Amino acid sequence: MTPSTHPDRDDRVIPFAVEALDARGRIVRLGPLVDRILTRHAYPASVSRLLGEMVVLGVLLGTSLKFQGRFQLQTRTDGPVDMLVVDFEAPDRVRAYARFDETRLSQLGAAPSPPALLGRGHLALTIDQGADMSRYQGIVALEGQSIEEAAHQYFRQSEQIPTRVRIAVAETLGGEPAGTHWRAGGIIAQFLPTSVDRMRQADLPPGDAPDGVEASPLQEDDAWTEARLLTETVEDHELVDPTLTSEDLLYRLFHERGVRVFEAQPVVERCRCSRERILSMLRQFSDEERRAMVGDDGRIGITCEFCSTHYHVEPGEVGIDDPQA
C-alpha cells in the first residue's frame, strides 16, 4: 500500500480529547504538503528532516489558533543551519524554508544530529493577530536540544501547561510519481483539568533556599502522568506510516481510557507572495537602492525564499524611469 492510496489521511490535523485523563491534543499526518516544501529546494536530507520537524510543530501549534492571524516559528543560530522559518496563516496555510551553509554542513559527516546542525541560538514563536492587536512572542534558548525538546521547554517556561510532543520525519518509497517521498507526523497532548491547582508544573528552584536544602519537587498529577507516558510510547514509524490512520493510532494509545476525536482540519501548502506584494516591498527602498537592484538584463529579479517563484520587475513599475540615471 502506498501513500497515494489514501490521500484523505494526509495533510490534516485531528483534535482529540481523553476526558478520563483531562487531556486534550492534536495529531497531524503530512504527506504531499511536506514533500513539496522539502523537495522544491532540494535540501540535503539532514536539513530536510530538521525543517520537516519544524513544519510539524508549526502546524500542531498554528492550528490551535482561535482567530484569523499568523503564527511563525523561527530559529536563529550559529550552526550550519542558521535559520529555519515556518509561517502558518490561520486557519490552514503553511509555508517554510531553511537557510544553511553548504560548506559547514559537509564537514559534519553523513548523518549529523539536530544539535550539531543548529548550534546555539534561539527559537522564536510569534503570534500576530493583525494590525489592531499586539504581537506575542516567546523565546526559547537553543543550547544543544532538539526541536521537540525546545517545544517542551517553551510550554514549561512560557505557557506553564503540562505538554508532551512527539515528532517524526522520514523518507518513504512509493507514491505518485514513483520514488522516494517525504512524510512527517506529530502529536501533542496537554493536561487541561478544570482545577488550576492540578495543572501546576514544577518550576525552577527559587534560588533563596539555605545551603544544603533542596526544594521539594512538585508531584505530577497521576492522570497527566498516565497521559504523558502513553503519548511517549508513540514510535516514529507510527507517525509516518501511510497505512495507519490518525484515528487508529489514537485508538491504539488511549482505547483503555476512551478517546474522542473531532472533525479533521485540512492544511495546505500555500505561499503568501504575489506580484503586488513584491512591488509594495520594492517601493519601500530608496531610489538609489532600487537602481542598484537592476540587473544586466535591465530588470529587477526577486525570488521568493519560501516557494522559489521568481519575479521579473521592470524598473518603471517601481518608479525608476531611467535605470542608468
C-alpha positions as CSV (number, residue, x, y, z in Angstrom):
1,M,0.0,0.0,0.0
2,T,1.4,3.4,-1.0
3,P,0.9,6.9,0.5
4,S,-1.3,7.8,-2.5
5,T,-3.8,5.0,-1.8
6,H,-5.5,7.1,0.9
7,P,-4.8,10.8,0.2
8,D,-7.6,11.8,2.6
9,R,-5.4,10.6,5.5
10,D,-2.7,13.1,4.8
11,D,-2.3,16.8,5.3
12,R,-4.8,17.1,8.0
13,V,-5.0,17.7,11.8
14,I,-7.3,15.9,14.1
15,P,-8.1,17.3,17.6
16,F,-8.8,14.8,20.3
17,A,-9.7,14.5,23.9
18,V,-9.1,11.8,26.6
19,E,-11.6,13.1,29.1
20,A,-10.9,10.4,31.7
21,L,-7.3,11.9,31.9
22,D,-8.2,15.6,31.5
23,A,-6.0,15.5,28.4
24,R,-6.5,17.2,25.0
25,G,-4.4,17.4,21.9
26,R,-4.0,17.2,18.2
27,I,-2.4,14.7,15.8
28,V,-1.1,15.6,12.3
29,R,0.0,13.5,9.4
30,L,1.7,15.3,6.5
31,G,2.3,13.8,3.1
32,P,2.2,15.8,-0.2
33,L,2.4,19.1,1.7
34,V,5.7,18.4,3.4
35,D,7.1,16.6,0.4
36,R,6.5,19.7,-1.8
37,I,8.2,22.0,0.7
38,L,11.3,19.8,1.1
39,T,11.8,18.7,-2.5
40,R,11.2,22.1,-4.0
41,H,14.6,23.3,-2.6
42,A,16.4,20.0,-3.0
43,Y,17.7,20.3,0.6
44,P,20.3,17.8,1.9
45,A,18.5,15.0,3.8
46,S,19.6,16.2,7.2
47,V,18.3,19.7,6.5
48,S,15.0,18.3,5.2
49,R,14.4,16.3,8.3
50,L,15.1,19.3,10.5
51,L,12.8,21.6,8.6
52,G,10.2,18.9,8.4
53,E,10.2,18.7,12.2
54,M,9.7,22.5,12.3
55,V,6.8,22.2,9.9
56,V,5.1,19.6,12.0
57,L,5.5,21.7,15.2
58,G,4.3,24.8,13.3
59,V,1.1,23.0,12.2
60,L,0.4,21.5,15.6
61,L,0.6,24.9,17.2
62,G,-0.8,27.0,14.4
63,T,-4.0,25.0,14.1
64,S,-4.8,25.8,17.8
65,L,-5.3,29.5,17.0
66,K,-8.9,30.6,17.5
67,F,-8.7,33.7,15.4
68,Q,-7.6,34.8,11.9
69,G,-3.9,35.6,12.2
70,R,-0.4,34.3,11.7
71,F,1.8,32.1,13.7
72,Q,5.5,31.9,13.0
73,L,8.3,29.6,14.2
74,Q,11.9,30.8,13.5
75,T,15.3,29.7,14.6
76,R,18.4,31.9,14.5
77,T,21.6,30.1,15.5
78,D,25.3,29.9,14.9
79,G,25.2,26.4,13.4
80,P,25.5,25.2,9.8
81,V,21.6,25.6,9.5
82,D,21.5,29.1,10.8
83,M,17.8,29.8,10.1
84,L,14.6,27.8,9.8
85,V,11.2,29.5,9.2
86,V,7.7,28.1,9.3
87,D,4.9,30.6,8.6
88,F,1.3,29.4,9.4
89,E,-1.6,31.6,8.4
90,A,-4.8,30.6,10.1
91,P,-6.8,28.6,9.6
92,D,-4.9,26.3,7.3
93,R,-2.0,27.7,5.2
94,V,1.6,26.8,5.8
95,R,4.9,27.6,4.1
96,A,8.6,27.1,5.2
97,Y,12.2,27.3,4.2
98,A,15.7,26.7,5.6
99,R,19.0,28.6,5.2
100,F,22.3,26.7,5.6
101,D,26.0,26.9,4.9
102,E,26.8,24.0,2.5
103,T,30.5,24.0,3.3
104,R,30.0,23.8,7.0
105,L,27.3,21.2,6.6
106,S,29.6,18.9,4.6
107,Q,32.1,19.0,7.4
108,L,29.6,17.3,9.8
109,G,29.6,14.0,8.0
110,A,26.8,11.8,6.7
111,A,24.2,11.9,9.5
112,P,24.7,15.0,11.7
113,S,22.5,15.3,14.8
114,P,20.0,18.2,15.1
115,P,22.1,19.9,17.9
116,A,25.1,19.8,15.6
117,L,23.1,21.3,12.7
118,L,21.5,24.0,14.8
119,G,24.3,25.0,17.2
120,R,23.4,27.7,19.7
121,G,20.9,30.4,19.4
122,H,17.1,30.7,19.9
123,L,13.7,29.6,18.7
124,A,11.1,32.3,18.5
125,L,7.4,31.7,18.5
126,T,5.4,34.7,17.3
127,I,1.6,35.2,17.2
128,D,0.4,38.1,15.1
129,Q,-3.3,38.8,15.3
130,G,-3.3,41.7,12.9
131,A,-2.6,45.4,12.8
132,D,-5.0,46.3,15.6
133,M,-3.7,43.7,18.1
134,S,-0.4,43.5,19.9
135,R,2.0,40.7,18.9
136,Y,3.1,38.0,21.3
137,Q,6.5,36.4,21.1
138,G,8.0,33.6,23.1
139,I,11.7,32.8,23.0
140,V,13.5,29.5,23.8
141,A,17.2,29.3,24.0
142,L,18.7,26.6,21.8
143,E,21.7,25.1,23.6
144,G,22.0,21.6,22.2
145,Q,18.5,20.3,22.4
146,S,16.2,19.1,19.5
147,I,13.2,20.9,18.1
148,E,11.0,18.6,20.1
149,E,12.8,19.3,23.4
150,A,12.7,23.0,22.7
151,A,8.9,22.8,22.4
152,H,8.7,21.2,25.8
153,Q,10.9,23.9,27.2
154,Y,8.7,26.6,25.8
155,F,5.5,25.1,27.3
156,R,7.2,24.6,30.6
157,Q,8.5,28.1,30.9
158,S,6.0,30.3,29.0
159,E,2.6,28.6,28.8
160,Q,3.1,26.5,32.1
161,I,0.8,23.8,30.7
162,P,2.0,20.2,31.1
163,T,2.6,19.2,27.5
164,R,4.2,16.3,25.6
165,V,5.1,16.5,21.9
166,R,6.3,13.7,19.6
167,I,7.5,14.4,16.0
168,A,8.8,12.2,13.3
169,V,10.0,12.8,9.7
170,A,11.1,10.2,7.2
171,E,11.6,9.4,3.5
172,T,9.4,6.6,2.2
173,L,9.2,4.6,-1.0
174,G,6.2,4.5,-3.3
175,G,3.5,7.1,-4.1
176,E,3.0,9.1,-7.3
177,P,5.3,9.7,-9.1
178,A,7.2,6.6,-8.1
179,G,10.3,7.2,-6.0
180,T,11.0,8.5,-2.5
181,H,8.8,11.0,-0.8
182,W,9.0,12.8,2.5
183,R,6.4,12.2,5.1
184,A,6.0,13.7,8.6
185,G,3.8,13.4,11.6
186,G,3.3,14.6,15.1
187,I,1.2,14.5,18.2
188,I,0.7,17.0,21.0
189,A,-1.0,16.1,24.3
190,Q,-1.7,18.7,27.1
191,F,-3.1,18.4,30.6
192,L,-6.1,20.7,30.9
193,P,-8.1,19.9,34.1
194,T,-10.8,22.1,35.5
195,S,-8.7,22.8,38.6
196,V,-5.8,25.2,38.0
197,D,-4.0,23.7,41.0
198,R,-4.0,20.3,39.4
199,M,-2.3,21.8,36.3
200,R,0.6,23.3,38.1
201,Q,4.1,22.3,37.0
202,A,7.4,22.2,38.8
203,D,9.1,25.5,38.4
204,L,12.8,26.4,38.5
205,P,14.3,26.5,42.0
206,P,13.7,29.9,43.6
207,G,17.4,30.3,44.5
208,D,16.9,31.5,48.0
209,A,16.9,28.2,49.9
210,P,19.6,27.8,52.6
211,D,22.7,25.8,51.5
212,G,22.2,22.1,51.7
213,V,18.4,22.4,51.5
214,E,16.7,21.1,48.3
215,A,13.3,22.4,47.3
216,S,10.5,19.8,47.5
217,P,9.6,18.7,44.0
218,L,6.0,19.3,42.8
219,Q,4.3,15.9,42.3
220,E,2.9,15.3,38.9
221,D,-0.8,14.6,38.7
222,D,-1.5,10.9,38.2
223,A,-3.8,11.5,35.3
224,W,-1.2,13.6,33.5
225,T,1.5,11.0,34.2
226,E,-0.6,8.4,32.5
227,A,-1.4,10.6,29.5
228,R,2.2,11.6,29.1
229,L,3.5,8.1,29.3
230,L,1.0,6.8,26.8
231,T,1.9,9.7,24.4
232,E,5.6,8.9,24.8
233,T,5.0,5.3,23.6
234,V,4.3,6.6,20.1
235,E,7.1,5.4,17.7
236,D,8.4,7.3,14.8
237,H,7.2,4.8,12.2
238,E,3.6,5.1,13.5
239,L,3.6,8.8,12.9
240,V,4.7,8.5,9.3
241,D,3.1,5.1,8.3
242,P,0.7,5.9,5.4
243,T,-1.3,2.8,6.1
244,L,-2.1,3.8,9.7
245,T,-4.8,6.4,10.1
246,S,-4.6,9.0,12.8
247,E,-7.8,7.7,14.3
248,D,-6.4,4.2,14.6
249,L,-3.2,5.5,16.2
250,L,-5.2,7.4,18.8
251,Y,-7.2,4.3,19.5
252,R,-4.0,2.3,20.0
253,L,-2.8,4.8,22.5
254,F,-5.9,5.6,24.5
255,H,-8.6,3.0,23.9
256,E,-8.5,1.8,27.5
257,R,-9.4,5.3,28.7
258,G,-11.6,6.2,25.8
259,V,-10.6,8.8,23.2
260,R,-12.9,11.3,21.5
261,V,-11.9,12.6,18.1
262,F,-13.2,15.8,16.5
263,E,-13.6,17.0,12.9
264,A,-10.4,16.8,10.9
265,Q,-8.9,20.1,9.8
266,P,-7.1,20.1,6.4
267,V,-3.9,22.1,6.0
268,V,-2.4,23.3,2.7
269,E,1.0,24.4,1.4
270,R,0.4,27.9,0.2
271,C,2.8,30.9,-0.2
272,R,1.7,34.5,0.6
273,C,3.9,36.0,-2.1
274,S,2.4,37.8,-5.0
275,R,3.5,40.3,-7.6
276,E,1.6,43.0,-5.7
277,R,3.4,42.3,-2.5
278,I,6.8,42.3,-4.3
279,L,6.1,45.7,-5.8
280,S,5.0,47.1,-2.5
281,M,8.1,45.8,-0.8
282,L,10.4,47.3,-3.5
283,R,8.7,50.7,-3.2
284,Q,9.9,50.9,0.4
285,F,13.5,51.1,-0.7
286,S,15.1,54.4,-1.8
287,D,15.6,55.3,-5.5
288,E,19.3,54.6,-5.1
289,E,18.7,51.2,-3.6
290,R,16.2,50.2,-6.3
291,R,18.6,51.3,-9.1
292,A,21.3,49.1,-7.6
293,M,18.9,46.1,-7.8
294,V,18.6,46.4,-11.6
295,G,20.4,43.5,-13.3
296,D,22.3,43.2,-16.5
297,D,19.0,42.4,-18.3
298,G,17.6,45.8,-17.3
299,R,15.1,44.3,-14.8
300,I,14.9,43.7,-11.1
301,G,14.9,40.0,-10.2
302,I,13.3,38.7,-7.0
303,T,13.0,35.1,-5.9
304,C,10.7,34.1,-3.0
305,E,12.6,32.2,-0.4
306,F,9.5,30.1,0.5
307,C,8.2,28.9,-2.8
308,S,11.1,29.7,-5.2
309,T,8.8,31.7,-7.5
310,H,10.9,34.2,-9.5
311,Y,9.6,37.6,-10.3
312,H,10.9,40.0,-13.0
313,V,10.1,43.6,-12.3
314,E,10.5,46.4,-14.9
315,P,12.2,49.5,-13.3
316,G,9.3,51.7,-14.4
317,E,6.9,49.6,-12.2
318,V,8.7,50.9,-9.1
319,G,9.2,54.4,-10.2
320,I,12.6,54.2,-12.0
321,D,12.2,55.8,-15.4
322,D,15.9,55.6,-16.3
323,P,17.9,52.9,-14.5
324,Q,21.2,54.5,-15.8
325,A,20.5,58.0,-14.5
